[in-house]
């Protein structure tokens, strides 16, 4: 996720070395999560990670721009600044605060000297899937988490306590036989306690989703690039096509075909901002849209911009970033 690291004080002739990690971390693990940034501890679950880190001197960290992960950070000491170098915007996660970092194409982090932090890292696709299921609506928009000024006096403190608990268990030598349960708990706490934009209305009033809906949406998410029909989805859900249509109408206010289209449009958006899309036609075809013009119109209705414009912008940003490395 973090691609380039720069010392924010290049004229410094000498400085104390970084403190040794509290536990050995294999290079491959570190490179897969936070390249070039030394971590003190990692607790790996199924698709998510709990992280702990610190700095001994100020650091600037340039993200790689793949936009494939969200990191929710608790700052224990120091300050973390988030900068959008394209829009010239900045925000701060203060000492004792909490907030999220999304791996955008123009994101720069500045960590102060003596900064200590804990974090929960989750793939963006996994976050969208869970948040969409629990909120009863599809999550089109990029997630945005409001900064919490004092996490110890906020509901998100429950997530912090669970992270601390998992790190303590790791130090005691416990493996992760309950990795899936821990992961589900962390995601649920993030959803329920961290202020974000991916849920509208009263969460407590939502009805629990039936198992047929969960199976159907899991099948849809696993077959975004395959040619599937409503009958295929109903078969995976274990119900008739008519029952499936009724369930989607009641819980999603949409048809299964519309939800399938929504997931594919969101996947297209993720590919574009990751710089992995070249043309609208190829992108539409790979995601089983037979009509590129209709695909482009749906994309524009949701994201407010033609996909061709977004593709050019993100390819240009990727090329500029590669030229500076």
C-alpha positions as CSV (number, residue, x, y, z in Angstrom):
1,X,0.0,0.0,0.0
2,X,2.7,2.5,0.9
3,X,5.1,2.6,-2.1
4,X,7.7,5.3,-1.4
5,X,9.1,6.7,1.8
6,X,10.9,9.9,2.2
7,X,12.7,11.4,5.2
8,X,11.0,14.7,5.7
9,X,14.4,16.2,7.0
10,X,16.8,15.3,4.2
11,X,19.6,17.6,5.5
12,X,19.8,15.7,8.8
13,X,23.3,14.3,9.0
14,X,22.6,11.7,11.7
15,X,19.7,10.6,13.8
16,X,19.0,7.8,16.2
17,X,18.0,4.6,14.5
18,X,14.5,3.3,14.4
19,X,13.6,1.2,17.5
20,X,13.8,-2.5,16.9
21,X,10.4,-4.2,16.3
22,X,8.8,-5.7,19.3
23,X,8.6,-9.1,17.5
24,X,10.3,-10.3,14.4
25,X,8.4,-9.5,11.2
26,X,9.2,-11.4,8.0
27,X,10.2,-9.1,5.1
28,X,7.6,-10.6,2.8
29,X,4.8,-9.8,5.2
30,X,6.0,-6.2,5.7
31,X,6.4,-5.7,1.9
32,X,2.9,-7.0,1.3
33,X,1.3,-4.5,3.6
34,X,3.5,-1.5,4.3
35,X,6.5,-1.5,2.0
36,X,9.5,0.5,3.3
37,X,7.8,1.3,6.6
38,X,9.0,-0.6,9.6
39,X,6.3,-2.1,11.7
40,X,6.5,-3.3,15.3
41,X,3.8,-5.9,15.1
42,X,1.4,-7.6,12.7
43,X,-1.5,-9.8,13.5
44,X,-2.7,-11.4,10.2
45,X,-6.3,-12.6,10.0
46,X,-7.9,-14.0,6.9
47,X,-8.1,-10.9,4.6
48,X,-7.3,-8.2,7.2
49,X,-4.5,-7.2,9.4
50,X,-4.0,-5.5,12.8
51,X,-0.9,-3.3,12.7
52,X,1.3,-1.5,15.2
53,X,4.0,1.0,14.3
54,X,6.2,3.9,15.5
55,X,8.7,6.4,14.2
56,X,11.8,7.9,15.7
57,X,12.0,10.8,13.3
58,X,9.5,12.6,11.0
59,X,8.6,10.7,7.8
60,X,6.7,11.4,4.6
61,X,5.1,8.3,3.0
62,X,3.7,8.3,-0.5
63,X,1.0,5.8,-1.1
64,X,1.1,3.6,-4.2
65,X,-2.4,4.8,-5.4
66,X,-3.9,1.3,-5.9
67,X,-6.9,2.3,-3.8
68,X,-7.4,-1.3,-2.7
69,X,-7.2,-0.9,1.1
70,X,-8.6,1.2,3.9
71,X,-6.5,1.6,7.1
72,X,-8.3,2.8,10.2
73,X,-5.6,4.3,12.5
74,X,-5.5,5.1,16.2
75,X,-2.8,7.7,17.0
76,X,-1.3,7.1,20.5
77,X,1.4,9.7,20.3
78,X,2.3,12.4,17.8
79,X,0.3,13.4,14.7
80,X,-0.5,11.9,11.3
81,X,-1.2,14.4,8.5
82,X,-3.1,13.3,5.4
83,X,-2.4,15.2,2.2
84,X,-4.1,15.1,-1.2
85,X,-1.4,16.4,-3.5
86,X,-3.7,16.8,-6.5
87,X,-6.4,18.8,-4.7
88,X,-4.0,20.5,-2.3
89,X,-6.1,19.4,0.7
90,X,-4.9,18.3,4.1
91,X,-6.3,16.9,7.3
92,X,-4.9,15.7,10.6
93,X,-5.4,12.8,12.9
94,X,-4.2,14.3,16.2
95,X,-2.7,12.7,19.3
96,X,-5.4,10.6,20.8
97,X,-7.5,10.7,17.6
98,X,-8.6,8.2,15.1
99,X,-9.3,8.3,11.4
100,X,-9.0,6.4,8.1
101,X,-6.6,6.5,5.2
102,X,-7.6,5.3,1.8
103,X,-4.8,4.4,-0.7
104,X,-5.7,7.1,-3.2
105,X,-3.6,8.1,-6.2
106,X,-2.4,11.4,-4.7
107,X,-2.2,10.6,-1.0
108,X,0.8,11.6,1.1
109,X,1.1,10.9,4.8
110,X,3.3,12.8,7.2
111,X,4.2,11.1,10.5
112,X,5.6,13.3,13.2
113,X,8.7,12.4,15.3
114,X,7.9,9.8,18.0
115,X,4.5,8.9,16.4
116,X,3.0,5.7,17.7
117,X,-0.1,4.1,16.3
118,X,-2.4,1.1,16.0
119,X,-4.4,0.3,12.9
120,X,-6.8,-2.1,11.3
121,X,-6.3,-2.7,7.6
122,X,-9.1,-4.1,5.4
123,X,-9.4,-4.5,1.6
124,X,-11.8,-2.0,0.1
125,X,-13.9,-4.6,-1.6
126,X,-14.4,-6.6,1.7
127,X,-15.4,-3.4,3.5
128,X,-17.9,-2.5,0.8
129,X,-19.4,-6.0,0.8
130,X,-19.9,-6.2,4.5
131,X,-21.1,-2.6,4.9
132,X,-23.5,-3.0,2.0
133,X,-24.9,-6.2,3.5
134,X,-25.4,-4.8,7.0
135,X,-26.8,-1.5,5.8
136,X,-29.2,-3.0,3.4
137,X,-28.0,-0.9,0.5
138,X,-25.2,-1.2,-2.1
139,X,-22.1,1.0,-1.3
140,X,-21.3,2.8,-4.4
141,X,-19.4,5.8,-3.0
142,X,-15.8,5.9,-1.8
143,X,-15.9,5.3,1.9
144,X,-15.3,8.4,4.0
145,X,-14.6,8.3,7.7
146,X,-14.9,11.4,9.9
147,X,-11.9,12.0,12.2
148,X,-12.6,11.2,15.8
149,X,-10.8,13.8,18.0
150,X,-10.6,11.6,21.2
151,X,-11.2,7.9,20.5
152,X,-11.1,7.0,24.2
153,X,-14.3,8.9,24.7
154,X,-16.0,7.7,21.5
155,X,-17.8,4.5,20.6
156,X,-14.9,3.5,18.3
157,X,-12.9,2.7,21.5
158,X,-14.4,-0.7,21.3
159,X,-12.5,-1.4,18.1
160,X,-9.3,-0.1,19.7
161,X,-9.8,-2.5,22.7
162,X,-10.2,-5.5,20.4
163,X,-7.0,-4.6,18.5
164,X,-5.1,-4.4,21.7
165,X,-6.6,-7.7,22.8
166,X,-5.5,-9.4,19.6
167,X,-1.9,-8.1,19.9
168,X,-1.7,-9.3,23.4
169,X,-2.9,-12.8,22.4
170,X,-0.2,-12.7,19.6
171,X,2.5,-11.9,22.1
172,X,1.4,-14.8,24.3
173,X,2.0,-17.1,21.3
174,X,-1.6,-17.8,20.4
175,X,-2.3,-18.8,16.8
176,X,-5.3,-17.7,14.9
177,X,-7.8,-20.6,14.9
178,X,-10.5,-18.0,15.5
179,X,-9.2,-15.7,12.7
180,X,-12.5,-15.5,10.9
181,X,-14.5,-14.7,14.1
182,X,-12.0,-12.0,15.1
183,X,-12.1,-10.5,11.6
184,X,-15.9,-10.4,11.6
185,X,-15.8,-8.8,15.0
186,X,-13.4,-6.1,13.9
187,X,-15.3,-5.3,10.7
188,X,-18.6,-5.1,12.7
189,X,-17.1,-2.8,15.3
190,X,-15.7,-0.6,12.5
191,X,-19.2,-0.4,10.9
192,X,-21.1,0.2,14.1
193,X,-18.8,2.6,15.9
194,X,-16.7,4.6,13.4
195,X,-18.5,7.6,11.7
196,X,-18.7,6.9,8.0
197,X,-20.8,7.7,4.9
198,X,-21.7,4.1,3.8
199,X,-24.8,3.8,5.9
200,X,-27.9,5.9,5.9
201,X,-30.9,5.8,8.3
202,X,-31.4,3.9,11.5
203,X,-29.3,0.8,11.5
204,X,-31.2,-0.7,14.4
205,X,-34.4,-0.7,12.3
206,X,-32.9,-2.9,9.6
207,X,-34.3,-6.4,9.3
208,X,-31.8,-9.3,9.3
209,X,-31.0,-10.4,5.8
210,X,-32.1,-13.9,4.9
211,X,-29.5,-16.6,4.0
212,X,-30.7,-16.7,0.4
213,X,-29.8,-13.0,0.0
214,X,-26.4,-13.5,1.5
215,X,-25.7,-16.5,-0.8
216,X,-27.0,-14.7,-3.8
217,X,-24.8,-11.6,-3.2
218,X,-21.7,-13.8,-2.5
219,X,-22.3,-15.6,-5.8
220,X,-22.7,-12.3,-7.6
221,X,-19.4,-10.9,-6.1
222,X,-17.6,-14.0,-7.1
223,X,-18.8,-13.9,-10.7
224,X,-18.5,-10.3,-11.8
225,X,-16.5,-11.3,-14.9
226,X,-18.6,-14.3,-15.8
227,X,-21.8,-14.5,-17.9
228,X,-24.5,-15.4,-15.3
229,X,-28.3,-15.2,-15.3
230,X,-30.9,-14.7,-12.7
231,X,-31.5,-18.5,-12.8
232,X,-27.8,-19.1,-11.9
233,X,-28.1,-16.6,-9.0
234,X,-31.3,-18.3,-7.7
235,X,-29.6,-21.7,-7.9
236,X,-26.7,-20.5,-5.9
237,X,-29.1,-18.9,-3.4
238,X,-31.0,-22.2,-3.0
239,X,-34.4,-20.8,-4.0
240,X,-36.7,-20.3,-6.9
241,X,-36.3,-17.3,-9.3
242,X,-39.6,-15.8,-8.1
243,X,-38.6,-16.1,-4.5
244,X,-35.2,-14.5,-5.3
245,X,-36.9,-11.6,-7.0
246,X,-39.2,-11.0,-4.1
247,X,-36.3,-11.1,-1.6
248,X,-34.3,-8.6,-3.6
249,X,-37.3,-6.3,-4.0
250,X,-37.9,-6.4,-0.2
251,X,-34.4,-6.0,1.1
252,X,-32.6,-4.2,-1.7
253,X,-35.5,-2.4,-3.5
254,X,-34.0,-3.6,-6.7
255,X,-33.9,-6.7,-8.9
256,X,-31.0,-9.2,-8.8
257,X,-30.0,-8.1,-12.3
258,X,-29.8,-4.5,-11.1
259,X,-27.7,-5.4,-8.1
260,X,-25.4,-7.5,-10.4
261,X,-25.0,-4.4,-12.6
262,X,-24.3,-2.2,-9.5
263,X,-21.5,-4.5,-8.3
264,X,-20.0,-4.6,-11.8
265,X,-20.1,-0.8,-12.1
266,X,-18.3,-0.5,-8.7
267,X,-15.7,-3.0,-9.8
268,X,-15.1,-1.0,-12.9
269,X,-14.6,2.1,-10.8
270,X,-12.1,0.3,-8.6
271,X,-10.2,-0.8,-11.7
272,X,-10.2,2.7,-13.1
273,X,-8.8,4.4,-10.0
274,X,-6.2,1.7,-9.6
275,X,-5.0,2.5,-13.2
276,X,-5.8,-1.0,-14.5
277,X,-8.4,0.1,-17.2
278,X,-7.3,1.2,-20.6
279,X,-10.5,1.7,-22.7
280,X,-14.2,1.9,-21.9
281,X,-15.0,-0.8,-24.5
282,X,-12.5,-3.3,-23.1
283,X,-13.6,-2.6,-19.5
284,X,-17.3,-3.0,-20.3
285,X,-16.7,-6.2,-22.2
286,X,-14.6,-7.8,-19.4
287,X,-17.5,-7.1,-17.0
288,X,-20.1,-8.6,-19.3
289,X,-21.7,-5.3,-20.5
290,X,-22.8,-5.9,-24.1
291,X,-23.4,-2.2,-24.7
292,X,-20.4,0.1,-23.8
293,X,-22.6,3.3,-24.2
294,X,-25.1,2.0,-21.7
295,X,-22.3,1.0,-19.4
296,X,-20.8,4.5,-19.7
297,X,-24.1,6.2,-19.0
298,X,-24.7,4.1,-15.9
299,X,-21.2,4.8,-14.6
300,X,-21.7,8.6,-15.2
301,X,-25.1,8.5,-13.3
302,X,-23.4,6.9,-10.3
303,X,-20.0,8.6,-10.2
304,X,-20.8,11.9,-11.9
305,X,-18.1,11.5,-14.6
306,X,-17.7,9.7,-17.8
307,X,-15.5,6.6,-17.4
308,X,-13.4,7.7,-20.3
309,X,-12.4,10.9,-18.5
310,X,-11.6,9.0,-15.3
311,X,-9.5,6.4,-17.2
312,X,-7.4,9.1,-18.8
313,X,-7.0,11.0,-15.5
314,X,-5.9,7.9,-13.6
315,X,-3.6,6.7,-16.3
316,X,-2.0,10.1,-16.5
317,X,-1.5,10.2,-12.7
318,X,0.0,6.7,-12.7
319,X,2.4,7.7,-15.5
320,X,3.5,10.8,-13.6
321,X,4.0,8.9,-10.4
322,X,6.1,6.2,-12.2
323,X,8.2,9.0,-13.7
324,X,9.1,10.4,-10.3
325,X,10.1,7.1,-8.7
